[in-house]
Amino acid sequence: MIKKLTYIVLLWWFSLPSASSAKSYVSVFKSYQGQTCKVFTVHGQSLQSVDCSLLPQFIDHNSAACQNPLYQNSYALFPWRYKKMFLCNENKNIDLKERSHVRFAIIGDVGQGENTKTGAHQFQVSQALNHLCLSGNEPNCDFIYMLGDLIYPEGVVSVWDSSFEYLFENIYKRFGDLIFFGIPGNHEYYGLPEADVEYSYFSQRWYMPALHYGVPALPEWLNIYGIDTSGIMGLGGTSTANTQTAALETEFCEKPGWKILAGHHPVYGSGKHGFEPKMNTYLNTLYKNCPFDLYLSGHEHLQEHVRGDLFDSIIQGAGGAALYKLKKLASPIRFLAESSTPARFEQMFGKSAHGFAILEATEEKIDVYFYDIAMWNYNLLTQDFSEVPSRQDYIYHCTMTKGQKRCK
């Protein structure tokens, strides 16, 4: 009888739909509608109690509700939740419009934590990046750009998911309030990627205002737009390619200056995944009407510079996840694309090594530097590097000048 009852309970348990199989995301504000959230000043003084569904009015730093000085950088607490929702947050309003030089770090495929058995080294990469981006009294990087697969293995389904704490906040806490812009990867779609968007309100660092968007407040000579490649390929059920193309035409294509496009999936990478026909078709079609200068991507757990027929790609998928073996290409490789037109790719550089890239841009040129954290000898006892990481220790470098189509 007990065995039969146990079997019935287990059968019922495993028949329940998993969180990641949920069909749609319910906004945290909608799910707490009618419940009371408490608002506090930045110093912890109680300000007011408000229906949780009304909190979005305090999100935009420039909103009418945020003009009251008491609400500047205030926060709210949801019932029975310890995680703060940051209100009227000045930190998320970066302004680089007047800058003549912008420098940012590029990391991808990060959210596996630190695990010597699996080969995941997210913390070690973060330590090296911290040395290069935050050494001295002033930040050496204006922001960090994350190229998807931010939380492994199945993304998140809620802003309350503890994975945000373990695989992001704790690992990057030494970066203070430096902004981490993010775009979704395929692993975000194993969960509910909308939760990644709403988590932007609950973190001082994490910033994903939409599944695809342009980096705000850049100089007029620099444009960076992150696309949702999983959405383009229909991993969420229906392709969002047309919607994203329309947004690009409005917010990206017609703007002057450098145009840097970023997405999770590359067209081709010399690791586990190889050629992606759908991305080849989408990006080549986009390029004909909206020429961009450089494409940044992850997905392949390695570092690579790939030259395609129309544009160069920088692959940075070595931000922490276990590495893939790199296929060395002695000569350009060709694939038959969906349009029956051969697609040609040349490997300009590649290495299966944990690390990141730093991109430096001025109105006249772009420089991209690759870094391998192994060269600095990580010490497990001190949890830091035996040699101090320096920006001069790059393993690869390419430059694009104004009017030049390639990074050389």
N, C-alpha and C positions, 0 to 999 in steps of 0.2 A: 504493500500500500504506500509506504513512504517512498519507495523507488519510483512508483507510478506518479505520485504527486510531484516529486522532484523533476521528473521528465516533463510533466505538463508545465511546470513553472519555467523550466529552461526553454521549452518550446515557445512559450509566450514571450519570454524575454528576448530571444533572438529573432522573433517575428516582428518586434517593434522597429519602426523606421529609424535609421541612424540620423544623428543631427545633420550630417553632411548631405543626407538625401532629401532634406527639406526643400520644397519647391520654391519658396520665396522668403525673403528676409523681411522681418517686421521691425521697423525702426524702434530704437530704444525709447524714443519719445512717445510713440504711439502705444507701445506695450505698457508704459507707465502712466498713460492718460488717466486722469481722475485721482492719481496718487500725489502725495505732497513731497516735493523736494525742498531741501533747505539750502539757502544761499548764504555764503559767508564772505567777508572781506578777505583780501590777501593775507591779513594778519590773524584770521580766524574768528573775527567778530561776527556774530549773527546779524544778517541784514533783513531777510524776509523768508517766508515760506510761500511757495508758488506751485501751481499745478505743473508737474514734470513736463507735460506736453507743451508748455509755454517757454521752455528754456531756449529753443532755437533763436528767439529774439535777442539773446545775449551772445550769440556766437560771433557775429561780425563786429570787430573792434570799432568800426565806424558807424554802427547802428545807433538809432536814437536812444535805445535803452542803455547803451554803453557810455553815453555822454556824462552821466553822473560819475564824478571822480571816485566815489565809494565802490563802484562796480569795476573799476580798472583792475584787471588781473584777479578778479574774484573767482570763486569756485562754488559748485553745487554738489550736494550729496544726495544720491537716490536712496529710497527706503531699503534698509538692510544691506547696503553696498558701501564698501570702504573707498572705492576708486573715485577720485575727484573728477568732475567735469569742469574744465577750465573755461571761464567766461571772460568776455572782453579782453582776450589774450593778446597783448602787444607783441609777444615773442613771435607769433605766427605772421606778423606783418613786416616781413623783411623788405627792405627797399634798396635795390642796387642800381636804380635808374641812372644815377649820375656817375657811376663807376666807369673808369677807363680800362679796368682789368678785373676779370672774374676768374676765380679758381674754385673748382669743386672736385670732390672724390666720387668715383664710380665703383659701386659694389653690386654683386648680384648673387642670387642663390645662397642666401645667408642663414636662414633659420633652422639650423640643425644643432645649435649649441656646440659644446666641446665634448668630444668622445673619441678617445685614442683608439678604441676598438674598431669603430666604423671609419675613422679617418676624418671626422668632422672637426674643424678648428675655427669656429666662428669667433671665439673669445680671443684667440691669438691674432687673428686678422684685425679685430677691433683694437687690440693693444697697439699694433703697428700703425694703424690708421690714426689712432689718437696721438701718437708721437709726431706724425707728419702734419696733422691738421690743427693741433692745439698746443704745440710747443711754444714757450715764450708767453708774454703777457697778452697778446692778441691772437685770435684764431687765424691760422694760415689757410683755412678753407672757408669759403662763404657758405657752403652747405654740402650735404652728402646726398647722392642720388642712388636710390636702390632700384635695381632692374628686375624685380619680381622674385617669386618663390621666397617670400619673407618669413613664412611660418610653415615648417614641415611637421608631419607628413601630410596632414589633411586640412591645412589652413585653419580658419576659425569660423565659428557660427554666431558669435556674440561679442560685444565689446567687453564683456566680463570674463572672457576666456583667459585662463591663467597663463596660456602660452605667450601672450603679449608681455607679461611680466618676466617670464623665464627666458624667452628667446629674443627679446628686444630690450626692454627697459633695463634689466640687470646687466646685460652685456654691454650696452652703450651708455651706462650711467655716467661714465667719466667724461662724456662729451658735453655735459651741462645742457644748455638750451640750444645747442647747434641743431638746425633743422635737418631732418632726414626726409627728403621727398621720396615717395614710393609709388610704384605702379604694380598692378597685379601680375602674377605668373600663373601657370597652370595649377600649381598646388593651392593657390588661393581659391580656385574654382572647385576643389574637392570639398571645400567648406562653403561659406557664403561671403563672397568678396565685398558685399555692401557693409559687412561688419568692419572690414579694414578701413573703409571710408569714414564711418562714424567714430571709429577709435581715434581719429584725428582730434576730436573734441576732448579726449580723455588723456592726452599725452602732451607734454611740452616739446617733444622732439618729433614724433611721428606725424607726417603730413601727407595725406592722400585725400584731397578734397573731392575727388571724383575718380571713376575708373579710368578715365582718360582726360588729360588737362594740360594746359601750358604752365610752366613755372612762372609765377607772377613777379612783377616789379623788377624785371631785368632791364639793362640798358637797351635802347632801341636798336643797337647793332647786334644784339644776341637774342635768339629765340630758341627755346627748348620746349618740345611738346612730347609728352608720354602717351603712347597709344596702348590700348588693351588688346594685345595680340590674341589672347584666349577668346575674347569676345568676337574678334574678327573671324577666328576659325570656328566659331559656333560652339565652344565648349560649354557654354551656359544654356544650350538648347537652340538658340536662334542667333545667327550672325548679326553683329552690330557694325559690320563693315561700312555700310552706307551712312549710318548715323555718324560714325567717327570721321569718315571722309568729309561730310558736310561741316563738321566742327573744325577740321583742319583747314578747309577752304576759307572759313570765316576768321579763325583765330591764329593761323600760322602761315599759310601759303603766300599771302599777299604782303606780308611784312618785310621790311628791308633788313639787311644784315645777314649774319650767319643763321642758318637753320639746322638745328640738331634735332633729329628724331630719335626717340628712345622707345623700346618695346622689349618684352621678355624673350620672345622667340626670334632667333636669327633666321636669315634665309638659308645660310649654310654654316655649319660649324664642324670642325674636325674631331669631334668627340663621339659620344654615344648616339646622337640624334641625326646628324648629317643634314641632308637636304630637306627643306620644308617647302613643298610646291605651293601651298596656299599663301604663305608669306611672300614667296617669290612673285606670284601673280599680283598680290595686293600692292606690294611696295613698288614694283616696276610700273604698274599702272598709275599709282599715285605720283611717282617721280616724273612721269611725262608731263603732267599738268601742274605739279608742285615740286620742282627740283629742290632737294635738300642736300646739305653738304656732308653729313655724317650720320650713320645709324648706329646707335648703342644698343646692345642686347646682352642677355645672359643665357640661361637654359643649359648650355654646355658648361660643365663644371671644370673650366680651364680658362686660360687667357689667350686671346688670339686676335690678330688683325687680318681680316679677310677682304680681298679686293674682288668685287663683282663687276659685271658688265657696265653698270651705271654708277655705282657708288661704293664707298668703302664702309666696312662694318668693324666696329670695335666690340669684341665679345669679352665680357667680364662676368663669368659665372663661378668665380673661385673665391667668393666672399666668406666661405665657411663650410659649405656642404662637402661631403666626400667627393674627391676628385674623379674625373673620367680620364681614361688613357687618351693621349693625343695621337692622332694619325698624322704623321709627317708627310707632306706633299712635296715631292721633288719637282713636280710640274703642275700647271693648272689642271683642275678637274672639271669635267663637264657633266651636266645632267640634261635630260629631255624635260623641258618645262611643260606645264599644262597647255600652253599655246603651241606646243610642238616646236618651239624655238629653243635651241640649246642654251642652257644657262652655264656660264663659265665662272669659276672661282679660283683665285690665286691666294695661297697662304703666304702673307708677307712676314708674319711672325706667329709662333705658337709655343705655348709651354703649359704643361699640366702642373701648376704650382699655385698654392693658396696665395691670394694677394688681392690687388685692386689697381685701379688706374686713377691718375689725377689729370684733369683736363684744365689747361690754362688758356684763357681767351682774351684777346684784345680785338679792336676793330680791324686790325690788319692781319692777324694770324691766330691759329689755334695750335697748341702743342699738347700731345697726349703722351703720358709717361706710364709704363707698366712697372709694378713692383712685386717681388717675390719675397714673402716674409721669412723664408728659410735662410736667407743670406744673413739675417741678424741673430740667428741662434737663440731660440726661445728657451728660457730656463724655467723648468716646471716648479722648482722650489720658490723662486722669487715671483713667478708668474709675470715675468717681463723678459725683455731681450738682453742678452749679454752685451750686444753692441747697440748703440743708440741709433735707431732708424733715422735716415736723412733723405731729403728729397733728391739728393745727388746720387743715390744708390739705385737708380732705375735700371731695369734689365732690357728695356726697349723704349724707343722714343720715335715719334713721327710728327711732322709739322705740315700744316696746311696754310698756305698764304692766300690772300684775297684774290679771287678769280681763278684759283687752282682747284680742280675737281678731286684731287687725290691727296691723301695724307702720306708724305714721303719722309 
